[in-house]
Amino acid sequence: MPLHFKTSGAKTPKNILIAFEKNQEDKGYVQALAGLAYEPTLSLNAKDTVTFFHHQQEQKIIVLGLGDEKDLPKSYHYFRSVVHQMRSKAALVLEVHGSHLSEEYLTNAVIGLRQGLLNVGSYKTNGNKITEPELTLVIKKEQKSVVHKALAIAESQLSAMHLVDTPSNIKTPKYMADFAIASGKQYGYDVKILDKKQLTKLKCDALLAVGQGSVNESVMIVMEYKPKKSKSKTPQLGLVGKGISFDTGGISIKPSANMGYMKSDMAGAAAVIGAVELAARLQLDIHVVGIVPAAENSVDALSIRPGDVIGSYLGKTIEVIDTDAEGRLVLADGLAYLIKNHQPDQIIDLATLTGSVIAALGYTTAGMFTQNDEMASKLTQVGTKINERVWRMPFWEEYATDMQSDIADIKNLSAKPVAGSVTAAKFLEAFTSDHKNWVHLDIAGVAFSDTEYAKMRTATGYGVRLLGAYMEQIS
C-alpha cells in the first residue's frame, strides 16, 4: 500500500505537506522548514494551500489550511484534494507531517490521504500501470493506534466505493456475494448466501419477483460479525442494504439519460458490507448482522408487471403499481428475514431509494425516517461530526394511508406525486413487525455524486464511517 507512516522525518524529502488550523499556524516552524529569512504570512482558509521552495535542499513545502472548527468534519476532503491533484505526477514522493495534529484531524488526514490514492480508472487499458504517489505520514509513537484505526476506516470505505463503481455487467448479485465471502474470510466474520432455491423455499417472493426478469439470479447475503468473547445470540445491531446491481426500472422503464448510473443502486448494500467489514477490522465489541437482498431489475418476458400482486417473506401481499419502485420490495424481504431470524436490538437500513429525497434535501445529507428519538439523535450527532449527515424527515401515520391497496395488503407506490420518500419509508415500516428501534436512511443523494475526484459521478463511500461510528457509540 502506497501510504506509510513513521515516527521521524526523512532527511531530504522532495515534497513536504503540513496542515494547520486557521490562526494556529506555526509560522516559525514553516520558516525553519522552508529555510526562509522571514516569517511567512499565512492565515489560510479551509483547503487553501501556499507553497514555499527550499532552494538549498531542493524541497517544496506545501502548507494546507484546515479552516476553523466548523470545517473539521470535512477536513479529510482537503487532504484528499491535495493528493488527487498531485497523483498524476509520476513517482511523486510526499512526506506529510502529522505529529502536531489532534486525533480528529489526524484521523481525517489519514482517511483523506488514503482516499486520494483511489484509482477510479482501473478498467482503462493502462489502468493498472498508473504510478501512485508514495506517501509517508510522520507521527508520534503514541499516535499509531489512531492511524491504524483511520486506515481501517479508509480501506473499508474504499471497499464500498469499489463495489459501487464496478460496472453492472461484472457486478452481478453473485459477484456481490463472492465479494462478501472474500471479505469475511479475510477479516473474520461469517457469510452465508441464500440462493434462488433457498429463497424460493423461504418464500422470499418480493426479492425473487424483482430479479425474475434477469439472467442473473437473486441472492440474499447474510453477514454476521460477533466478538470472540460475546455469548449473546441476539445481535445488538441489524443492518439491511438495498442490493440492486442494476436498475432498468423494469417494465416501468427509466429514461435512457443517466441510466448508466444505475450501477450505483446497490450503494446501500456496499455500505452494509463495508460496515460489517469495518467492525471486524477494528474488532469492535458489538454483535452485528448485515443483510443484503441482491437482485438485478431487468426487462424480459418474465419480468413482473404493473398491476401484479406478489407475496413476501412476511406473508403480506403487495400490489405492484410501478416496477421501478423495486428497491423497497427487496428491502421488505431483507427486513422481515432479519427480524424473524436474528431479532436484533436495533435496525438500520440504507438504500438509494427515491429521487424524492434528493428533491427535498439535495446532495448533502441523507433522509432519516424513524419513530425512535434516541437513535435519531445519536445518528445525527455522529453523522455531523464526520460529515456523513442525516436529516430527520416527517414520518406521521397519515402518510401510511397513501400505500393502501384495494386488492392486496399494501401497494408499492403512492398515487400522489408528493412525499415520495416518506411513503416509501412507510411501505418499509409495514415489514418491520412494529420493531421499535428501526431507522431507514434514504441515501440516494449522497452515495454517488459529482466530485472533484472524477470526470463523472462516482461513489462516495457514504454510510461506512457513519455506521462504524454509530456501532462504536452503542457498543
N, C-alpha and C positions, 0 to 999 in steps of 0.2 A: 504494500500500500504506500502511495507516494506522500503520505503525511506522517512525519515522525515527530517525536518530542524528546528533549533532553534538558538537563539542568544547568548547562553552561553554553555560552555562545560560541560560534565558530570564530576562528582567528580573523579571517578576512572574507566574510560572505559578500557576494556581489550585490545583493539586494536585501535590504532590511525593512521590515514593516513594524511600526509601533503605533498603537492606538491610544487615544486619550479622551476622557470625557471633557466636554466644553468647560473652559475656565479652570480646569485642573491639569492642564498640560504642564509637563516638566520641561520648561524651555531650556533650562540649564543642561538637562540630560541630552536633549536634541542637539544643543550647541556643541557639546563634547563629542557626541556620536558622529556628527557630520563634520567635525573639525572646523567649525565656524569661528570667526573672530568676533562675532556679535551674537547677542541673544535674539533669536528669531521672534517675530510676531506671529502668533498662531490664532487662538480663539476660533477654532473650526466648528462649523455646524455639522450635524449628523451627515455622514457619508462623504463629506468634503475631504479632499486629500491635498497635500502640498509635498513637493519633492525637493530634496536637497542632494547635492553631489559632493562627496568627499574625494577631491581630485587626487590627493596623495595616495589614498588606498583604492582609488577607482571603485568607490561604493556609491550606490544610490540609496538614499534614506527616504522612505515614504512614511509620512505621518498621516494617520487616518483619524478623522473626527468621529466621535461616538455620540455627540449631542448631549442633551440633558437627560434627566432621569426618565422622562416620558418616552424617550427614544430607545430605552433599554430593551423592551420586548422585541424590537425589530433589528437589533444590532447585528444579528447573525447575517442579515442581508448585506450589511456594509462590508463584512469580511469576504463574503461570497462574491460580491461585485468586484472587489479588488483582484481576487484570484481569477475570476472569469475573464476580466479584461487582459490579464497577463498570460493566460494559458496558451494563447496562440503563438507565443514566442518560444521557439524550441529551446529545450534544455535550460529553462529558467530555474534558477535556484533562489529560493526566497526564505529568509530567516525571519520569523515572527517573534517579537518579544512580548511575552505574556505574563511574566512573573509579577508585574505590578497590578494586574487586573484582579478585580473581585471575582468570587466564584461564579456569579451570574454572568458577568461579561466574559470570563474565560470559557464558560460553557457555550455561550453563543459564538465566541471566536472559533472554537473547535468545530462546532456544527457548520458554521459558515465556510470555514476553510475547506472542510471535507466535501461539502456540497459543491463548492466551486470547482472541484476536480471531476464532477459528473460529466461523462461523455454521452451526450444525447444522440450522437451520430454513429452509434455502434453498428447500424445496418448500412452505412456507406461503404463503398468498395475499399476505402482506405481507413475505415472506422477504427480498426484495431491497431493502426500504425501511428495514431496521434501521440505525440510526445507530451506527457503530462509534466507540469511544473513539479519540481522537487521542493516540498515544504518542510521546514523544520520549526517547531514551536519550542521556544526556550521558556522554561518554567522553573518554579521552586520544587524541591523534592516533595514537600507536603501538598502540592497541587496535583500529584499524579492520579489520585483517585478521582478527582474532578474531571481530568482529561479522559481517563478510561471510560467513565460514565457517559461523558459527552460524545465520545466516539461511538459507543454502543447505540446511543440515540440516533446519531447521524447515519450509521450503517443500516439501522432498521428503517429509517426514513428512505434511504436510497433503495432498499429492497422494495418498498411500496412504490416508489417512483418508477423503478424499472418495470414493475408489473403493469402499472397504468400506461406507460409509454410503449409497451410492447404491442406490435400490430396484432389485430384480431385473427388473422389467418394463422398466426403462431400461437396466440394466447387463447386457446380453447378452454372450456371448463376443465378438461383433463390436464391441460398444461398448468392451470392454477392449482389443481390438486397435487400434481407432481412437485410443483414449486413448494407447496406447504409441507409435503412429505420430506423433501430435501432439507428444508429449514428445520423441521422438527428433529431430524436425525443429527443435524449439525449442532443445534443449540439445546437439545434435551427436553423436548416436550412431545406428547403423544398426538398422533394424527390418525384419524380414521376417515375413510372415504366411503360414502354410501352411493353405489352406482344405480343405474336405471332399474335393475331388477329389484334391488333392496328398496328403492324409493317407491316402486310400484306396490310392493308388499306392504309398505308402511302407509300407503295411500297419501303420499305427498303429491296430490293431484294438481295443486296450483303450480308448484315448481315444474312438474312434468309437462303441464299444459303449455307453459311459456316456451319450453325448449322442443316441443314435439314437431315443429316445422324445420328443425335444423338437423344436419347430418352429425353434428357434434352433440353427443348425448349429455343430458344434465347430470350433475352430481351434487352431493352435499358434503362439504368439507367440515369435519368436526375436529377441532384442536383443543387440547387440554394441557395447561401448564399447572403443575402442583409442586409447591416447595417440598423439599425432601423430608422435612420434619412435620409437615402437615398431616393430621389424621382425619380431618374433616372431609366428608364425602360431598358436602354441599359447597359449591363454588361461591366465593364472595361476589364475583362479577361474571356476568354472561355478556358476550359481545356478538352481535349479528351484523354482517356486512353484505350489502347487495352485490351480487357477483354476476352481472350481465356482461358477458365477454364482448358482445357487440349487440347494438340495438338498432334494428332497421325500423322499429315501430310496428313490425308485423304487418298484417293486412291493413291496419290503420297507419300506413307507411309515412315516414317522416319526409319532409322536403329534402332534396339532394344537397342543398347548400349546408356545408359543415357536417354532413352525416359521418364523414370520416373520423370526426372527433368522438364518435360514439364508442370508440375503443376504450374510452375513459369511464364507461358506465359501470365499471366494477371498482371504482376508486374506494367505495365503502368496504368492499372485500379486501382490497390491498391494505387499507388502514387497519383492519382487524388482524390480518395475517402479520403485518408489521408490529402491531401492539403485542400480540402473543409472543412473537419472536423477541421483542424488547424485554418483556417480563422475564423470559428465560435467560437472555443475555445478562441481565442485571441481577438475576436470581432474587426477584422481588418476593417478599413474604406475603403472597396473595395467591389464592387458588382461582384461576380464571379459565373459562371455557369460551372458545371462539367458534362461531358457526358461519359458514359461507354457503348459501344456496346459490349454485352457479349454473347458468344456462345461457344459451345464445338465442336471442329473439329474432328469428328469421322469417322469411316469406316462402311458403311452399303450399302444395295442395293439402298437406296435413296440418297447417297452421290453425290455431284457434281463430274464431271469427267474432266480430262484434255481435252480441246477442246470445252467444253461447252461455250455458250455465255449467260451471265446473265445480268440483269438490275441493277439499283442502285437508291437510293433516289433522286439523282440529275438528273436522267434521262439518263445518259450516259450508253452505253453498254460496257461490259467487256468480253474479251475472256480469259478464264481460261486456262493458259498454264500449271500451276502447282498448285495442290490443297494445297500444303504446303506453298504457298505464300498467306495464308488466312488472316493474320493479317491486311494487307493493304486493304482487301476487307471490313472488319468490320469498319475499321477506315474511309474508304471512305464515308460510310453512316453516321457515327458519326460526321465527319467534316461538311458534307453537311447539316445535320439536325441542328447542332449548328448554322451555319451561317444563314440559312434561317429563323429559328425561334427565334434567340436571337440577331443576329447582334453584336457580341462583338467587342470592340475596338481592342483587341489583342487576339491571339490564340496561345496556346502551346499544342502540342500533344506529348504523351510519349508512347513508345512501345518497347518491346523486339522483334524487327522486323527482324533483319538479323544477320546471322553468319559473314557476310562480315565486319560489323563494328568491330567485335572482331578481325578479321584478321588484320584490319587496325590500331586499337587503343589499343587492348588488354583489360585488365580488370581494368583500372584505370580511364577511362574517357568515357563519353557518346559522341556519334557523334551528332553534331548540324548542321541542314540544314535550311537555311533561305535566303531570299533576303533582310532582314531588318537589316541594320548595327547597329542601335540603340539597338534593342532587343538583338542582338547577343553580343554586348559589355556589356550590363547590366547583362545578364545571365552568361557571362564569369567572370565578376567581382565578383558577389555574389557567384558563384559556387566555385571559387578559395578560397575565404575566409572561406568556411565551408567544404572544401574537398568533394564537390559534383561537380566535374569538368566537363566542356563541352569543346569540341574542334570543331571549325567550319570547316566543310568539303566543298569541291568544289561543286557548285550547278548550273553550267552553262547550258544554254539551249540545248547545243549539246547532253547532256545525255537523253533528252526527246525523241529523235528520236528512241532510243532503245526500247521504250514502244509502238511503233506504231503497230497496228494490221491491217491485210488485210480485216477482216470481221466485226470488231467491232470498237468502238470509241477508245479503248485502250486495251492493254493486261496486265496481272498481273505479268509478269516476262520477263525480258530481255533474249534474246537468247545468249548473251555474258557472259562468265564466269568471268567477271571483273566488278568492280564498282557496286556491288550488292546493297550496302546500299544507294548509290546515286540514282540509277534508281528506287529503292523502294520509296525514297522520292519524286522523280519526278512523280511517279504514284499518290501519295497522293496530290501533288500540283494540279493535274488536277481536284480535287474535292473541292478545296478551293475557287472557283469562283474568282480567282485572288485577294484574300484578301492580302493587302499589309503588314499586321502585323501578319504574321504567322511563327511559328518556329516548326520544327519537331525534337524531340530528340529520337535517337535510343539508348536505354539503355540496349541492350542485354548483354553487357559485365560487367555491374556494378550493376544490380538489384539482382542478385542471383549468389553467388560465394563461393569459398572455403575461409574459415576464421579460425581463431584460436578458435572460439567460438562453433564449432560443428565438428563432425567427417565427415560429408558430406557437400555438398553445402547447403547454407541456404540464406534466404532473408537478404538484407542489408538495406532495407527501403529507398533506393535511390529515390530522387525526392521530397519527402515530405518537407524536410527542404529547398531544393533548391527553390521550388515553393513558400513556405512560405516567404522566404527572398525576392524573386522577387516581390511578392504581396505587401510586406511592402514598397519596394522601389517605385513602381509605384503608390501606394496609397498616 
